Amino acid sequence: MRIIFSIAILFAAIAPVFADFGFVLSEGFLSEHKDETAFVSKTTIAPWFSVPIGSSDLYLSAGISANYEEEMSFIPELFRLELTLRPSADFGVRAGRIHWQDTSRLAAFGYFDGAELFLNLGAVQLGAAGFYTGFLYRETASINISPGDPADYSADFDWADFGGTYFAPRRFITSIYGDFPCFPIGRGNIHAGLLAQFDFSDAKEAINTQYLLLRYTFYYRRFDFAASGAAELENTKAGGFKPAFAFSAEGGFQTSLLKDRLSFGLRYASGSGPDTAAFFPLIREAQGVAFTPVFSGIMILRARYQARFLPSLAAQLGGRYFIRTDTATYADSFIDNDSKLLGAEVDGSILWAPFSDLSFSLEGGIYFPQTGQAMSSGAPLRWSLNIGAIFSF
């Protein structure tokens, strides 16, 4: 704890020099199905400041997390370091550790080290980006792991082996993309792009991938719709070039009574086969709350209801049903047959923000394996509960 307070005291001393500054203090508790008597806690203190530099801006946020899982560990992290340069109203550059997501929102999102250029031509907005992932903290970056990589990315962080337990898998990402507002009709937008991922890991079988990415969004009064697609070409020494693909679609309807929204969606990621590869997202995003497969070789049907009961109080309730698109990509010790029906999950969350700088959250989910056929009859319920608080000033 002395490390945390030292950072806080140092920042309090230098922060008044800057134009805008503050702290984010968050506390989270997570209980999982693996051990009903155990829980994980994470306390994070993240000082931040923002400095205007003419027509440009500099933003920095760094801090330390105190994680408890059987024992306490302190983990430093540079959360964000972003320099935004705007030489003109229609051209800009972002560089540093910046938040970025691909055009389709199916392959890559999060914080990356690198730079993005954007150009506004009116009818079309163009962008290009290049990033490296090898300096990120592996737990928060969640970069997909190459099969056969000798690095043990599940190992707990250890100060004695900082280099071997801190950094994420090494990838280089490059992308070009364009946004076409009000195309092909006034209420619709098209986003298109190309992305390439180069595997710099030590795996004997490196995986390099290229993606064609598309996203279409449409809204009309209280109705909204979004559809995304990603066509991937995977390149390995053993398998050569193999195609893979993923898509998602979601439609929602809003009412004015509680500022609520009811939505239905579908996500599909190809599995491995004789002529296809399992879709390989760059980020290992969990597709559920209690049941957390990666978006590869799986399909999810989902429904969600969201409502804002008060300006400071919002809640949501949802359900998902999981289906495998092959019988090899997703592995689980309780799967005992070739059925592709994995079962259903119910989840919900509440967010209460009584003040602009103080918020509390509660999120939980339960997975019911017996609602499918792939799991054995002895497969237990899986549940997850997370309680969090964020204080900033």
N, C-alpha and C positions, 0 to 999 in steps of 0.2 A: 504493500500500500504506500510505502514511502516514495516509490517511484512515481506513482500517480500524483501524489501531493506535490512532489518536486516539479513535475511538469506544469501543474496548475499554478504554482507560485511563480515560476519563470514566465509563464505566459501572461499572468496578471501584471507583471512588471513591464513587459515590452508591448502589450496590446494597445495601450492608449496612443501609441505613435500612429496606429493605422486608422483608416477611415471607419471601418466597421468590423466588429469582432464579437466573439461570444464563445460559449461552451455548449456542447451537447453531452449530457450525462444520461446514459441509458442503462437499464437493468432488466435482464430477462431471465426467466426460469423455464426450463424445459424438462418435462418428464416423458419418457418413452416407454414403449411396451416391453423392451428387453428386460427391464428389472423394475418391478412395480415399487420397490423401496428406494430406488436411486433417482437422482435428478441432476441436471446440469444447470449451472448458473453462469451468466456472462455479464460483467460490469464493464462498460466502456466509457472513458472520458475522452472527448475529442474537441480540443480547442480549435477555433477557426478564425480566419480573418480575410477580409476582402479589401483590395486597394484599387481605386480607379487610377489609371495611368492615361491621362488624356481621354481619347475615345476608346481605350482598351481597359482590361481588367485583369487583376491577379487574384486568385482565390487559393487558399491553403487550408487544409484540414489534416491534422495528424494527431495521434494519441496512442493510448495503450489500453488493452483489454485485460481484465482479470478473469480468467476462466477457471471454473471449478468442476472437475469430473474425477472424483476419487481423491484428487489432490489439486492444489492451487497452482496456476501458471500465469505468468505475465507476458503478454505478447504485444510488441510495438507494431504500429502500422501507419504508413502514409496513406490516408484515405483518399485524398484528392489534392492535386496540385495542377491548377489550370491557369494558363495564360492565354487570354483571348485578345487578338489583335484585329482591329478593323481599319485598314487603310482607307476604305471607302464604304459607303452605305450598302453596296452590293457585293462586297468581297470581304472575307474574313478568314482567320486561321485560329484554331485552338490547338494548344500543345501542352504536353505534360502528362499527368495521370488524369484522364478525363472519362466521363461517362459516355458510352456510345452503344448503339444497338444497330443490328443490320436492318436492311430494308424490309425484310419479311417478318422480322422478330421471331424467327424460328431457329436460328443458328448461333447468334452471338449477341450478348448484351452484358453490361456491367462496366467496371472501370478497367481501362487499359492504358498502357504507357505508349505514347506516340503522338501523332498529330493528325488533324483533320482540316481540310480546306473546303470552303463552301462559297459558291458563286450564285448570285440571284440574277437571272436573266428575264424575270417577269413571268413569262409563260412556262418556264422550267427553272428549277433550282437544282444545281449540280453540286456534287460533293466527291471528295476523294480522301481516303484515310489509310494510314499504315500504323500497325501496332505490334508490340512485343509483349509477351506474357510472362517471361521468365523471372521478373523482379517482383511480381505480385505475391501476396501472402496466399498460400494454397487453399486455406479453408474458406476464405471469403471470395476468392476468384472462381473456384469450382471449375477449373479448366479440365476438359475431357482428357482422359489418360490413354496413351497409346498402349495397346496390348503388347506385352513383352518388355515394357520399359523396366529396367532393373531398379529404378528408384521406387522406394516404398512410400507412396503418397498418403497412405493411411496411418503412418507413424505419427505419434504425438509430438508436438513441438518440444524441442530440447535445446536449451541455450548451449550445451556442450557440443551439439552438432547443428549449429544454426544453419549452415549452408545446406545440409542434407535434410532438414525437417521444416524449413520455413518456405522456400520458394516453390511457385507453381510450375507445372509442366511447361516446357519451352516451345512456344509457337510464334510464328510471324504471320500476321494477318494483313492483307491488303484488300482494298475495296474501292470501287467507283460506283456511283449511283446518281439517280435523278428523281426528283419529285415533280409531278405534273398536276398542279392544283386545278380543280374544276374541269377535269378531263375524265371521260369523254362527255359528261354532262355537268351542269353547274354544281350539283350537290355531291359529286363524286370526285375522288382523288386517286391517282395511280402513282405508286412508288416502285421503281425498278432498279436493280443493281446486279453487279457481279462481285463475287468475293472469292479469294483464294487463301488457303491455310497451308502453311509449310511447317512440317514437323521437324523440329530441331532436337528432339529427345534422343536418348541413347538406346532406344529400342532397336533391335535388329530388324524389325519389320516396321519401318516408319510409315505413317499414313499421311499422305498429302491429298487435300481435297479442294475442289473448285465447285462453286455454287452459282446458279442463276436464280435470282430472288425477285419475287413479285408480291405486291400487296395492293389491295383495292379497298377503299373505305367509302361508305355512302351514308348519308343521313337525310331524313325527311321528317320534319316536325319532331315527333317524339320517338321515331323509329330510327335505329342505327344498325348498320351491317358492316362487317369487315371480313375479308377473305385473304389468306396468304398462301403462297406456294414456294417451295424450294426444290429445285432439281440439282442433285449433287453428282459429281463425277469423282469417284474414289480411285486413287492410284497407289498400288502397292507393288513391291517387287514380285511377290508370289502370285497374287491374283490379277495383276495388270490393272486395266481400267474396268470398273464396274459402276453402273448407275445406281443411285438411290434417290428417294424423294420424300417430301413431307408436305402436308398442307393443313390448314386450319380454317374454320369458318365459325362466326358467331353473330347472332342477331339479338337485339335487345329492344325493349319497349319501356318508355318512361311514362309515369303519371305525375300529376302535380300535387296529389294529396299528401304524400309523405316524401316527395322528391325521391321516389323509389325507382328501381329498374329491375325488370325480369328478363333474363337472358338464357339462351340455349346455345350450346356450342359443340364442336367436334374437332379433335386433333388426331392426326394420323401420321405415323412415321414408318417407313418401310422396314421390313426385316430382311434377313439374309436369305438368299436362295441360289439356285444354280446360275442365274443370270443377273442377279441384283445383289446389292450390299445393304446392310442395315444402315439407316440414316445416321450420320455421325455429326451431332451438334457440337459446336466448340465449347459450350457451357453445359455442365452436368446439372441442368435445372430439374429439381424434383417436381414430379407431375401431380403430387398429392400432398396432404398434410401428414397423415399417419402412414399412408402407403406411398413410397417415394421412388418409383422407378424413374429412370432417365428417359428422355424423349427419343427413344430408339427402339424399333421393333415393337411398337405399342400403339394402340388406339384408345382414345378417351372420349366418352360421351359425357356431357356435363350440363347442369342447370344451376342457375344462381339467382337469388333474390337479394337485392340491396336496398336499404332504406335509411333515410336520415330523419330520425324522430325529432331531434332538436338541432339547432345550429352546432351544438357541441357534442352531439351523440349520434353515432352511426353504427349500423350492424349489417351483417350479411349472413345468409345461410345457403349452403350449396350441397350438391351431390355429384359424384363422379362414378362412372362405371368403366372398368379397365378390361381391355381385350388385347391379347398378344397378336401381332401380325406375323410372327413366326414362332417356332418352338425352341429357339436356341439363344436368342439375344438376351432376353431377360432370364436371369437365374435366381432361384430361391430354394432354400433347403426344404420347404414344405410342398413344392410342386412334385407330384408323383404320377402324372400322366401327360398326354399330348393335347389335352383340352386347351383352348385359347381363352376361355372365360376366367378372368382372374377375380372378379367380384367388385363390390361397391364400397364406396367411402362416403361418409357424411361429415361435413365440416362447417364451422361457423366462426365468426369473430365479432368482437365489439370494440369500438374505438370511442373513447371519451376524452375530449380536449376542453377542459373547463376554462383554460386560458390559452392564449396563442403560443406561449412558451412552455406549456406543460400538457402532457398527454399520457393516457394509460390505455393499454391494449390487452385483450384476452383473445387467444386463438386456440382452437382445438379441433381434433378430428378423430374419427373412429373408422377403421377399416374392417369390413365383415367378409372374411375369406370364404365362408360357406355360401355366400350369394353367387359364387362362381363354381366351376367344376375342376379347375386346374389344381387347387390346393387339396392336400389330404384332409381327411375328416378330423384329424387332431390339430389342425392349424389354429392357433389362438387368435383372438381379436387383437388388433394392433391399434394403439391410441397414442396421441401426442397432445400435450398441453403446454402452451407458452404464455407466460404473463410478462408484460413489459411495461416500462415507464421511460419517458424521454423528457428531460428538462433542459431547456436552452435559454440563454440570455446574452 
